[in-house]
């Protein structure tokens, strides 16, 4: 989300600077960004959704590599447009070469992102399963110490539960209300 906000701020600032900068190259670059604004927003949203899915635990993070791979294909499309714009500004002929290689490059990047994403998920599952050892009598002992599977799972991840988040929100509201009451009593 921060990336999308920074992108929007940069585009707005670039559009404001066109009134002060007289360079035709800068004006052409800002026009190029404005023409591809929705593609940039789409890329940022797709990658953000991929990151959201990647933050979930195992069964729910399986769509993350696919979504991120599609985002990388859109990013390759944008880079191809950058080469086309560069050719129009500098009158070079790199764009036909990249237009010819774009489908191959996009396919290779898609497969690399997809395979590496699923490899990361499988590696995470492998390390989680090897972190706990199950003895013959069914007792689970962790590599970090004993305490049962609940305690071990808590040691491995720093993620807060919804109950802990709710308790923190209640404490925050209590502190705010308590502080208001103290300030009101002081002023009376």
Secondary structure, DSSP 4 states (H G I P E B T S, - for coil): -HHHHHHHHHHHHHHHHTTT---HHHHHHHHHHHHTHHHHHHHHHHHHHHHHHHHS-GGGGTTHHHHHHHHHHHHHHHHHHHHHHHHHHH----HHHHHHHHHHHHHHHHHHHHHHHHHHHHHHHHHHHHHEEE-TTS-EEESS--SHHHHHHHHH--PPPHHHHHHHHHHHHHHHHHHHHHHHHHH-
